């Protein structure tokens, strides 16, 4: 049988499933390794790359002037507030407040005490404005690796923002309703996603690897495999604890086929894995050869080599059989869930 014919063999789905079950434990192990590996990598990267930071927040309650169209409240959305918070109209008031605080200059980190240096420092992703639910509730988050800096900036913003609101004609009033102390900032934890993603990725890789392994598997598992692949009579199957001389092999048809095909011939039983093969002169002294092909050993090319040798030596091949077979596999294949019969 040539390689093209082997690759074009029809697929035996039951055999495919049973072969998959034989390797399922390896696929599960690879999946678990993938989950642990990806989870571990994520955890290490998260611990190394995510700095220790603190965060506090201030909440303000706003009242807007009455506007039937609602444009005033629509204008002051979350994006607008975040933009304004880093713009000069608000920062001018915040800088003024910072200058009035005893420790206000600490945020400059040694830079000259100028308005632009204050503003540059405040624009370094230290503040973020959000409207979490109600448009009348403005929440500002302060984040830094220095709790003292957070407190200084928070105090200045709480003063400066209220001063800004007194000048905005759309706002009637702004009141500070909540101010929290800096707490350790907890980064979003995506470890479960990393574990699940790693498990799925490695499961798919394991399945692909198994599929590639399987399509290249030229082993014999069943009688049908042998009949499709080789033009010789298939006597049957022997289990691991049986030999061709067994009087009552588990697959009883082997005895009938042996009696019919061999009869009174002088037969040489040759295992395809018994290298080097006997000399052609020795083999030709018999009436023919019966090939013994071990079960599930990926030995298709070795079988072809043996057959080629016998043909070149003009030795007749009377038939073949599969030996050292796995009874669990064969019971599942031929009898489904039927239990093992006592012999």
PLY file of the C-alpha trace (Angstrom):
ply
format ascii 1.0
element vertex 343
property float x
property float y
property float z
element edge 342
property int vertex1
property int vertex2
end_header
0.00 0.00 0.00
1.52 3.34 -1.01
1.48 6.54 1.02
-1.22 8.17 -1.11
-3.58 5.25 -0.52
-2.87 5.33 3.23
-3.64 9.05 3.48
-6.88 8.52 1.56
-8.21 5.79 3.82
-11.78 6.32 4.95
-12.07 7.52 8.55
-13.28 5.07 11.17
-14.89 7.42 13.70
-15.19 4.79 16.42
-11.53 3.89 16.09
-10.68 7.61 16.07
-12.58 8.16 19.30
-10.97 5.19 21.05
-7.50 6.35 19.99
-8.34 9.77 21.39
-9.42 8.20 24.68
-6.06 6.46 24.89
-4.28 9.83 24.80
-6.88 11.82 26.71
-4.87 11.77 29.93
-1.92 13.36 28.11
-4.18 16.04 26.63
-5.55 16.79 30.10
-2.04 17.00 31.53
-0.97 19.40 28.77
-4.10 21.50 29.40
-3.33 21.71 33.12
0.30 22.60 32.40
-0.90 25.36 30.06
-3.24 26.76 32.71
-0.51 26.75 35.37
2.13 28.15 33.01
0.04 31.04 31.67
-1.36 31.80 35.10
2.14 31.80 36.58
3.55 34.04 33.85
0.68 36.50 34.28
1.12 36.53 38.06
4.87 37.17 37.82
4.50 39.88 35.16
1.72 41.50 37.18
3.81 41.54 40.34
6.89 42.91 38.56
5.35 45.42 36.15
2.55 46.88 38.27
3.94 49.47 40.71
2.66 50.02 44.23
0.26 52.93 44.08
-2.28 54.60 46.33
-5.60 56.15 45.49
-8.12 58.41 47.15
-11.23 60.15 45.89
-13.33 63.24 46.33
-17.01 63.48 45.52
-18.82 66.71 44.73
-22.53 67.42 44.47
-23.47 69.94 41.75
-26.59 71.94 41.07
-27.00 73.38 37.58
-29.14 76.34 36.56
-32.56 75.41 35.25
-32.45 74.67 31.54
-35.55 73.07 29.91
-33.41 71.67 27.10
-31.02 69.97 29.53
-28.00 71.12 27.53
-26.11 72.37 30.57
-26.09 68.96 32.24
-25.39 67.24 28.92
-22.39 69.48 28.37
-20.81 68.56 31.70
-20.37 64.87 30.99
-17.56 62.65 32.24
-15.26 63.36 29.30
-15.78 67.11 29.62
-15.01 67.11 33.34
-11.84 65.09 32.82
-10.72 67.53 30.12
-11.55 70.58 32.22
-9.74 69.12 35.22
-6.46 69.24 33.26
-7.16 72.58 31.57
-6.11 76.04 32.69
-9.55 77.30 33.86
-9.53 74.76 36.72
-5.76 74.30 37.11
-5.31 78.03 37.72
-7.52 77.75 40.79
-5.83 74.51 41.89
-2.34 76.05 41.60
-3.48 79.03 43.66
-4.75 76.63 46.31
-1.46 74.69 46.25
0.52 77.84 46.87
-1.61 78.54 49.90
-0.98 75.12 51.43
2.06 74.73 53.76
3.36 71.69 51.85
2.08 72.65 48.39
5.54 72.98 46.88
6.35 69.33 47.61
4.62 68.21 44.42
7.22 70.11 42.37
9.90 67.57 43.31
12.60 70.24 43.40
11.60 72.04 40.18
11.35 75.86 40.18
8.18 77.20 41.76
6.33 78.39 38.64
2.71 78.01 37.60
3.68 75.96 34.55
5.70 73.51 36.66
2.72 73.08 38.98
0.42 72.42 36.01
2.84 70.03 34.36
3.02 67.98 37.53
-0.76 67.95 37.94
-1.26 66.72 34.38
0.89 63.60 34.92
-2.07 61.17 35.15
-2.48 62.05 38.81
-6.17 63.03 38.58
-9.16 61.55 36.78
-12.74 62.83 36.81
-15.72 60.48 36.37
-19.50 60.62 36.51
-20.25 57.18 37.87
-24.05 57.42 37.87
-25.81 60.72 38.48
-24.57 63.73 36.47
-24.84 65.77 39.63
-22.26 63.60 41.42
-18.72 64.28 40.24
-16.03 61.88 41.48
-12.34 62.66 41.15
-9.75 59.93 41.68
-6.21 60.80 42.80
-3.50 58.19 42.13
0.20 58.27 42.99
2.95 56.22 44.60
3.22 58.84 47.35
0.36 59.14 49.84
1.51 62.58 50.99
1.40 63.96 47.43
-2.12 62.56 47.02
-3.30 64.36 50.13
-1.74 67.66 49.05
-3.21 67.54 45.53
-6.59 66.38 46.82
-6.85 69.32 49.22
-5.88 71.77 46.48
-8.38 70.34 43.99
-11.18 70.37 46.56
-10.54 74.08 47.12
-9.78 75.04 43.53
-12.69 73.16 41.95
-15.25 74.79 44.22
-13.72 78.20 43.42
-14.01 77.40 39.71
-17.67 76.44 40.14
-18.48 79.84 41.65
-17.39 81.46 38.39
-19.16 79.01 36.02
-22.53 80.50 35.06
-24.04 77.03 34.31
-23.42 75.86 37.92
-25.47 77.16 40.84
-23.43 75.39 43.52
-20.81 72.69 44.12
-20.41 70.96 47.48
-17.80 68.48 48.69
-19.75 65.50 50.05
-17.03 62.85 50.45
-13.25 62.78 50.75
-11.31 59.58 51.43
-7.82 58.88 52.72
-5.30 57.28 50.33
-5.62 53.50 50.18
-3.45 50.92 48.46
-4.63 50.72 44.86
-5.70 47.20 43.89
-5.02 46.52 40.22
-7.54 44.59 38.18
-6.80 40.91 38.63
-7.11 38.95 35.38
-5.49 35.81 36.76
-8.61 33.66 36.19
-8.70 34.81 32.55
-5.02 33.99 32.15
-5.53 30.52 33.61
-8.59 29.79 31.47
-6.97 31.26 28.37
-3.82 29.19 28.91
-5.88 26.05 29.44
-7.88 26.64 26.25
-4.78 27.48 24.22
-2.82 24.44 25.35
-5.88 22.21 24.97
-6.21 23.29 21.34
-2.48 22.81 20.79
-2.66 19.37 22.40
-5.64 18.41 20.23
-3.85 19.64 17.12
-0.73 17.73 18.13
-2.75 14.59 18.77
-4.60 14.96 15.44
-1.32 15.36 13.56
0.05 12.33 15.46
-3.07 10.33 14.63
-3.22 11.04 10.91
0.38 9.84 10.64
-0.35 6.74 12.71
-0.05 3.73 10.38
-0.62 1.21 13.17
-3.00 -1.73 12.94
-5.72 -1.72 15.58
-8.52 -3.74 14.01
-9.13 -6.38 11.39
-10.65 -3.71 9.19
-7.38 -1.74 9.29
-5.44 -4.74 8.00
-7.99 -5.63 5.30
-8.04 -2.08 3.93
-4.29 -1.82 3.83
-2.95 -5.20 2.70
-4.14 -7.65 0.01
-3.64 -10.71 2.18
-6.03 -12.81 4.28
-6.34 -11.51 7.83
-6.47 -14.46 10.20
-7.51 -12.43 13.25
-6.22 -10.91 16.47
-4.28 -12.27 19.44
-4.27 -10.62 22.84
-1.11 -9.86 24.80
-1.18 -13.10 26.74
-1.95 -15.31 23.75
0.10 -16.98 21.02
-0.77 -18.40 17.62
-0.61 -21.87 19.14
-3.32 -21.10 21.70
-6.18 -23.58 21.37
-8.89 -21.15 22.39
-7.88 -17.58 21.53
-10.21 -14.85 22.73
-11.12 -14.01 19.13
-12.20 -17.55 18.25
-12.36 -16.95 14.50
-8.57 -16.98 14.47
-8.56 -20.76 14.94
-11.04 -21.27 12.09
-9.10 -19.01 9.76
-5.86 -20.71 10.69
-7.29 -24.15 9.92
-8.73 -22.98 6.60
-5.80 -20.96 5.27
-2.81 -22.93 6.55
-4.21 -26.47 6.57
-1.26 -28.86 6.37
1.26 -26.39 5.00
4.70 -25.88 6.47
4.40 -22.25 7.52
6.99 -19.83 8.82
5.61 -17.26 11.27
7.53 -14.04 10.89
7.20 -10.95 13.08
7.74 -7.77 11.10
9.78 -6.42 14.02
12.20 -9.37 14.20
15.13 -7.77 12.41
17.23 -8.92 10.65
14.82 -11.17 8.75
15.77 -14.79 8.04
17.62 -15.49 4.80
15.44 -15.88 1.72
16.72 -19.42 1.22
15.43 -20.41 4.65
12.06 -18.81 4.08
11.63 -20.44 0.66
11.93 -23.88 2.25
8.50 -23.32 3.81
5.18 -23.23 1.98
4.76 -19.58 2.85
4.92 -16.96 5.56
2.32 -15.64 7.97
3.15 -12.15 9.16
2.79 -11.21 12.81
2.08 -7.49 13.21
2.12 -6.04 16.74
-0.96 -4.05 17.73
-0.78 -0.22 17.70
2.99 0.09 17.29
3.12 2.63 14.41
4.97 0.04 12.36
3.30 0.50 8.96
6.55 1.31 7.19
8.21 -1.68 8.79
5.41 -3.91 7.47
5.95 -2.50 3.98
9.67 -3.19 4.29
9.00 -6.79 5.32
6.49 -7.37 2.50
8.92 -5.91 -0.02
11.65 -8.25 1.21
9.41 -11.32 0.96
8.28 -10.40 -2.56
11.84 -9.95 -3.75
12.71 -13.35 -2.27
9.72 -14.98 -4.01
8.28 -16.01 -0.66
4.51 -16.40 -0.62
2.62 -14.44 2.03
-0.25 -16.66 3.17
-1.78 -14.11 5.50
-1.23 -11.99 8.55
-2.60 -11.42 12.01
-2.38 -8.79 14.74
-0.75 -9.77 18.03
-0.23 -8.25 21.50
-3.59 -6.51 21.24
-5.18 -4.41 23.99
-8.36 -6.18 25.08
-9.96 -3.01 26.49
-9.59 -1.23 23.17
-10.98 -4.16 21.20
-13.91 -4.76 23.56
-14.87 -1.09 23.26
-14.50 -1.25 19.50
-16.34 -4.50 18.78
-18.75 -4.73 21.68
-19.15 -1.17 22.91
-19.82 -1.14 26.67
-20.20 -4.90 26.92
-18.19 -6.27 29.82
-15.21 -8.56 29.41
-16.32 -12.15 29.06
-14.76 -14.85 31.15
-12.59 -17.15 29.16
0 1
1 2
2 3
3 4
4 5
5 6
6 7
7 8
8 9
9 10
10 11
11 12
12 13
13 14
14 15
15 16
16 17
17 18
18 19
19 20
20 21
21 22
22 23
23 24
24 25
25 26
26 27
27 28
28 29
29 30
30 31
31 32
32 33
33 34
34 35
35 36
36 37
37 38
38 39
39 40
40 41
41 42
42 43
43 44
44 45
45 46
46 47
47 48
48 49
49 50
50 51
51 52
52 53
53 54
54 55
55 56
56 57
57 58
58 59
59 60
60 61
61 62
62 63
63 64
64 65
65 66
66 67
67 68
68 69
69 70
70 71
71 72
72 73
73 74
74 75
75 76
76 77
77 78
78 79
79 80
80 81
81 82
82 83
83 84
84 85
85 86
86 87
87 88
88 89
89 90
90 91
91 92
92 93
93 94
94 95
95 96
96 97
97 98
98 99
99 100
100 101
101 102
102 103
103 104
104 105
105 106
106 107
107 108
108 109
109 110
110 111
111 112
112 113
113 114
114 115
115 116
116 117
117 118
118 119
119 120
120 121
121 122
122 123
123 124
124 125
125 126
126 127
127 128
128 129
129 130
130 131
131 132
132 133
133 134
134 135
135 136
136 137
137 138
138 139
139 140
140 141
141 142
142 143
143 144
144 145
145 146
146 147
147 148
148 149
149 150
150 151
151 152
152 153
153 154
154 155
155 156
156 157
157 158
158 159
159 160
160 161
161 162
162 163
163 164
164 165
165 166
166 167
167 168
168 169
169 170
170 171
171 172
172 173
173 174
174 175
175 176
176 177
177 178
178 179
179 180
180 181
181 182
182 183
183 184
184 185
185 186
186 187
187 188
188 189
189 190
190 191
191 192
192 193
193 194
194 195
195 196
196 197
197 198
198 199
199 200
200 201
201 202
202 203
203 204
204 205
205 206
206 207
207 208
208 209
209 210
210 211
211 212
212 213
213 214
214 215
215 216
216 217
217 218
218 219
219 220
220 221
221 222
222 223
223 224
224 225
225 226
226 227
227 228
228 229
229 230
230 231
231 232
232 233
233 234
234 235
235 236
236 237
237 238
238 239
239 240
240 241
241 242
242 243
243 244
244 245
245 246
246 247
247 248
248 249
249 250
250 251
251 252
252 253
253 254
254 255
255 256
256 257
257 258
258 259
259 260
260 261
261 262
262 263
263 264
264 265
265 266
266 267
267 268
268 269
269 270
270 271
271 272
272 273
273 274
274 275
275 276
276 277
277 278
278 279
279 280
280 281
281 282
282 283
283 284
284 285
285 286
286 287
287 288
288 289
289 290
290 291
291 292
292 293
293 294
294 295
295 296
296 297
297 298
298 299
299 300
300 301
301 302
302 303
303 304
304 305
305 306
306 307
307 308
308 309
309 310
310 311
311 312
312 313
313 314
314 315
315 316
316 317
317 318
318 319
319 320
320 321
321 322
322 323
323 324
324 325
325 326
326 327
327 328
328 329
329 330
330 331
331 332
332 333
333 334
334 335
335 336
336 337
337 338
338 339
339 340
340 341
341 342
